[in-house]
Amino acid sequence: MSLENIEHIHVAPSEYIAKFVGSLSSEGYFIISTPNMGSFAHLYRIFMMMPTLPVPEVTFDLNSHVHYREYMPCEIIEAYEKNGLKYTSRAYTNESPAFRK
């Protein structure tokens, strides 16, 4: 499982996934969770001209662990396929801390 990591990494998703493929059994699963750049909530914020990233004071801090790149689901699926993995399903939640009060 790779939970909320890929958006913080400075390599292409296919390169990131490649590091783990050798550790999977033939019946294994590689599960990735990451913010969905194409989610309704994200698109709504863009449509309403609201920020999608933390405040600049946090974003400019090199040690802030902000997202370097968020991905669309098709980009993650393509990365799976480039590594010979079979994509099986995806699920969505609305548990993003960015949208909590």
C-alpha positions in Angstrom: 0.0 0.0 0.0 1.1 3.5 -0.8 -1.1 5.9 1.0 -0.9 9.6 0.3 2.7 9.4 -0.9 2.9 9.6 -4.6 1.9 13.3 -4.8 5.0 14.1 -2.7 7.5 12.3 -4.8 9.7 13.9 -7.5 9.5 11.1 -10.0 6.9 9.9 -12.5 4.2 7.6 -11.1 5.5 4.7 -13.3 9.0 5.1 -11.9 7.7 5.2 -8.3 5.5 2.1 -8.9 8.4 0.2 -10.5 10.3 0.3 -7.2 7.6 -1.9 -5.7 6.6 -4.3 -8.5 9.4 -6.8 -7.7 8.1 -7.2 -4.1 4.6 -8.3 -5.3 3.6 -11.9 -5.5 1.7 -13.0 -8.6 -1.5 -12.7 -6.7 -0.5 -9.5 -4.9 -2.1 -6.1 -5.0 -0.5 -2.6 -5.1 -2.9 -0.1 -3.7 -2.3 3.7 -4.1 -4.3 6.4 -2.5 -3.8 10.0 -3.5 -5.8 13.2 -3.9 -7.8 13.2 -7.1 -7.0 16.3 -9.2 -10.3 15.7 -11.1 -12.6 15.3 -8.1 -15.7 17.3 -8.0 -14.5 19.1 -4.8 -11.2 20.1 -6.4 -12.9 21.2 -9.6 -15.5 23.2 -7.6 -12.7 25.1 -5.8 -11.1 25.9 -9.2 -14.5 27.0 -10.7 -15.1 29.2 -7.6 -11.6 30.6 -7.9 -10.7 29.3 -4.5 -7.2 28.1 -3.6 -6.4 24.4 -4.1 -3.1 24.5 -2.2 -2.2 25.6 1.3 -1.5 29.3 2.0 1.7 30.6 0.4 3.6 30.8 3.7 3.3 27.0 3.9 3.7 26.3 0.2 7.0 28.2 0.0 8.5 26.4 3.0 10.8 23.6 1.5 10.2 21.4 4.6 6.4 21.7 4.5 5.8 18.4 2.7 3.3 19.9 0.3 2.1 18.2 -2.8 4.5 18.5 -5.7 2.1 17.0 -8.2 -1.5 15.7 -8.0 -2.7 13.2 -10.6 -5.7 12.3 -12.5 -6.9 8.7 -12.1 -6.0 8.0 -15.8 -2.3 8.9 -15.0 -2.2 6.4 -12.1 -3.8 3.7 -14.3 -1.3 4.3 -17.1 1.6 4.0 -14.5 0.2 0.6 -13.4 0.0 -0.6 -17.0 3.5 0.6 -17.8 4.7 -1.7 -15.0 2.7 -4.7 -16.1 0.1 -4.4 -13.4 -3.6 -5.0 -14.0 -5.8 -2.1 -12.9 -8.8 -3.5 -11.1 -10.8 -0.7 -9.5 -10.9 2.7 -7.9 -12.9 4.3 -5.0 -13.4 7.8 -3.8 -13.9 9.5 -0.5 -14.6 13.0 0.7 -12.3 12.9 3.7 -9.9 15.5 2.5 -8.7 17.7 5.4 -8.7 20.7 3.0 -12.5 20.7 2.9 -13.2 20.1 6.6 -14.1 23.0 8.9 
